[in-house]
């Protein structure tokens, strides 16, 4: 977290620094995308590559240029707050599959509804060609777009803003940076392409052939959907956004561009209906991830004290015995065998990022049986021992 240490406490850093880091993440992506595309084309020509290798080389360059930089920026900064969310390899596989499954399921439902309404007319599928296209497209999509964009934007840029601001402002700010990246990358690509002697696409806010109004709208909804996937519960949440990103690109390239890309399957949809269906299944995907986060937050009520299961006479007796020596709340003192419990915000944050829920509290040290008398008992024959008295009794 962008923090300042002061007498053992942490305070958020200035707002301009958080925005600067978010823009830095977008700049890293724009430079990597423009440089990787231009330099990749020059290498393809120099190596005389064709077909799938000619697509894979520029994609690999983009990831190589972007991912290590933001990893170094985040991990090299002491006191950094939220992690990027990449997780372990095992949790990454689960997160990727979760994003892929949720997005594909929502797209299937929405496109199925569009087909039933007569908006979509499908061509005859070629299963072998479809599987081959999906496998090859997935690798290129991960290296060229999903992995570098999610790491730089929903990873570094979002985490930098979230260290300082609330969730809504961080989501909107990250999406704004996301909208600036395509235009900035065309500027970078034009400069690098001129330096290495290759052609470059025209500079602009939208790629060539895209509607200058519809494209930013679609990109905004897509960016907010990726934020919803990034902030959904689960380990390696950034990989859920990566899976969502790959599923979106795969569905669109098969359904709306399948004939041009030789994907083995395609659909005929009018531009208006295509826009409605795209925005519809993105909204459904965002709703699923947001609903999962809300449900998880309801089930993670901060612990107000130690939880004791009271069932059965023996358990009740043990609970009655331990109650006098257990801390009674978050402000229990550290003396007398008691340990100070963290605040609700601390336990919630630790629980979320550790994947164990917000009920995580540190272990409470209790007094031993010898030093904790049973309820109603009193000490006899020991000098200075405290004697339990009832109201109205006199000391003799």
N, C-alpha and C positions, 0 to 999 in steps of 0.2 A: 504494500500500500504506500502511496505517496504520503508519508507521514513525517512528523517531526517529533523527536524524542524529547520529553520534558518531564523530569522527575518521575520516571517510570510509567508515564502515560503516553499515548499516541494521539496525535491530532491530525486531521486531514490536511494535505498540502493545499496550495492555492489552486483555484479553479483553472487558471490559464495553463498551469503545468499539466493538468489532466487532459485538457483539450489539445495541448501541444503533443502529448504522447499519442492521443487518438489519431490526430492528423499525421503523425509520424508513421503509425501503422498503415494508414491509407497510402502514404507516399511510398513506403516500402513495397506495397502491392503494385502500385502503378508503375514504379520503376522496374520491378521484376517482370510484370506482364509485358510492358513495352519492349524492354531489352530482350527478354526471352523470345518473343515472337520475331523481332527483327534479326537478332543474332542467330536464332534457330534457323530462319530461312536462309541466311548466308551459309551456315554450316551444311544445311541440306543440299544446297547447290554445290558447295565445295566437295562434299562426299558423294555426290550424285545419288542421293537417296530418293526413293519413290514409295508410294503406297503408305502402309501403316507406319513404318519407321520414320517417314517424313512428318507424320503427325505427332509421333511420340517424342521425338527429339526436342522440339520447342517446348512441349509440355513439361518435360523433365527439367529443362533449363529454368522455367518459371519457378518451380518448386525449389530447386537448388538455390536460386537467388533470393527467394523470399523467406522460406521457413527457418533456416539457420540464423538469419538476422534477427527475427523477432524472438526466437528462443534465447539468443544472447542478450537482447535488450531486456527481456523480462527476468531471466534468471540472474543476470549480472547486476541487477539493481537491488541492493540490500533493503530489507524491510518491505519488499513488494507484497501486495495484498493477495487478491484472488488469483489462483493458478489459471493457466490457460485452459485447462480442462482436457488435456490429451490423455491423462491416465496411463495405466499399464497396458501392455499389449493385449492381455486377456479382456480387460474392461473396455479397451478400444474396440475390439471385435463386437462385443455386446452393444456398445453405443452405436456403432455404425449400422449394425443389423436393425436396431430399434428405429433409427431415423429412416432407413430404407423401407422397413415394413410399414411404418405409419404413413409415410408419404405415398407409397405405392397403393396401399389400401384405400386411402382417401381419393386418390386419382381414379382408381377403379370404380368406386361408388359414384363419383361425380360424372365420369365419362359414360358409365353405364346408364345413368339417368339421362344424359344427353343423347345417347343412342336410342333409348326408349322414346324420347320426345321427338326423334327424327332429325336431330341436329347433326349427327355423326353417321357417315356411311363408310364402312370398313372395306378394305381390299382383302383379297385372299391371302392368308398368312403363309410364309415360307419358314417353318420352324428352324431349320438348320441355319438359314441366313440370319434369322432374328437372334438366335442365341449367339452366333458369331459376332454380330454387330453389338449386342449388349455387352459382351465381355470386353471387346476392344474399346468400345466407347467409355466403359466404366473406368478403365485405367487412364485413358487420356483425360477424362473429366476430373478424376482425382488429382492428377499431377498439374494440369493446366489451370483449373478453376477451384475445385472444391477444397483441396488441402491448403494451398497458399492463401486463398481468400478467407477461409474460416480461421486460419491461424493468425493472419494479420488483422482481420477485422473483428469477427466474433470472438477471437481469442485476445489479441493484444489490445486493440482499440477499445473493445467493450470492457475488458478488465480494467484498463486505465481509467475510463470514465466511471465505472462502478465503484472503484476505490474511493471516489470523491463524491459522486452524486447518487440519486435514487435510481430505481429500476427503469422508470418511464423515461426520464431524461437520458439515461445511458442508452436505452434502446433507440430512441429517436436520434441521438447524436451519432451512434454507430451506423444507423441507416443513412444518415446524411453523408457521412464519410464514404459509405458504400456507393452512393450516387455520384460522387466526385471521381471515383477511381477510373471508370471507363474513359471519360474525357481526358483525364490526366495521362492515362496510359497511351492514348493516341498521340499526344504531344511527345512523349518519351520515344515511342516507336518511330515517329517521323524523324527525330533527331538521330537515333541510332541507325535507322535504315539509310539515311543519307551518308552516315559515316562509313558504313560497310558496303554501300553500293547496291542496295536492294530496294524494291518498291515498298511503299507503305500505304495503308488505307488512309482516306481523308480524315482530318481531325474534326471532332465534333462531340456534342453531348451524347449522341446516340450512334451506334454502329451503322454502317452503310446498309440501307434497305429497311431500317427500323423506323417506325413512326416516332417523331420527336416528342409527341405528347403521350402516346400509349406506353412507350418504352419506360420512361421514368416512373409512371404509375405502377406498371408491372414490377419494376425493379424495387420500388418501395415496399409493395406487399410481400415480395419475395424476401427482402431483407428483414422485415418484421417477423415473417415466418421462421427464418433461420435463427433469429433471436429467441423466439419461443422454443425452438428445438434446443438451443444452447442452454437455456435456463430451466429446462424440464428436469425433474428429479432423475437420478441415476448417476452411476460412475462414468467417467470420461464423457461429460456432456458435450464437449466440442466435437467428438466423433459422431454424436447424434446429429449435429448440424451438418457435418460432412456427408453423412448418409442421406440426409434430407436433400442436400445440394445435388448429389449424384442422382438420386431418384427423380428429382425435378428435371434435370437435363436429359436423362434417359427417356422419360415419358414424353417430353416435348419433342425430342428428336425422332422418336418413333411415330408418335401420333400425327404431329403437324409437319414433319419434314422427312418422314420415312421414305417417300418416293424419291426425293432428291438425294438422300443419303444411302439408298439401296439397303434399307434396314430390314427388309423381309416382311414388313407389314406397315401399313399407313392408313390414314383416315382422310376423308374429304369433309372439311368443315368450313363454313363461311367465316370471314375474319371477325365478325361481331360475336358469333357463337364461340369461336375459339378463345376470344378474350374473356368471355363470361365463364367458360369452362376452366381456363387457367386460373383466373382469380378465385373461382369457386373451390377448386380442390386445394389451392394454397390456403384459403381461409379455413377450410375444414381441417387441414393439417395443423395450422396454428391453434385452432380451437382445441384439438385433442391434446397437444402439448401443454397449452395453458391450463386446460382442465386438470391434467395430471398434476401440474404444479400446485394448483389450488387445493386439490384433494390431499396432496402430500402435506401441505402447510397446515390444513385442518387437523390432520392426524399427528402433528408435531407440536402440540401445546407445550410451552416451556414448563419444565418441572419446577413447582413451587417448594418442593421439599422431598425428602426420601419417600419412595413409594413402598408401602408394605401391603402385601396381599393378606387380607384378613379372611381366612376360611378355616374353620375347625377350631376346637378349644385350645389345642396346643399352640397353633399359630397365633391365636389371640393372646394367649398368655405370654408368648415370646414378645409380641408387639407391645403389650403393656409393660413388660420388663425393660425393653429397649427404649421406649418412648422418652423417659426422663433424661436419657443420656444422648439421644440423637439431636442434631441441630434442628431447631424449630423453623428455620427460614433462611433466606439468602444472606441475612446479616448475622448469622451465628459467628461467635468469636472464635479465634484460633486457640484459645486456652481451654483447659479442662477437657482435653481429649477431643475437641471438636475442630473441624476443618472448614474454612470459609468456602462457601459455594459460589461459583461464578454467577453473573447476572443471566437473565433469560436470553439476552441478545448473544452473549458469549456461548452459551450452551447450544443455542440454535445454529450459530455460525459453524461451530466445531462439528456439530452433528451432521449438518448438510454436507460439508466438504469431506468429512470422513465417511460418508455414506451410511451412517448408523442412525440417522434420525435426530431430532432435536432433544430427545430425552437423555442425551449423554450428560452425565454429571460425574464429577470425580468421586472416587471411593471415599466413603465417610469412615473415619476411624472412631470406634466407640470404645468406651471404657471396658476393662476386663470384668469378668464375673465377680472377682474378689473385691473390686472397687465400686461396683454398681449393685447396691442392695436391692432386693426384691421389693416391689410395692407393698407398703404396709409393714415392712419389717423395720426393726430399729436395732441399733448396736448396743450390746451389753458387755460390761466388764472392760471396756477400752477407755482409757482416759481421754478426755476431750472429744469423744465421739458425739456426733450430732444425734439428738433424740427427737424422733417424730412425735409431735404433739397434735392433738385435735383441739379445735376451738373450745374454749371454756375450761380447759384443764390448767392446773397450776404446777409450777415446778416445785418439787419437794427437795 
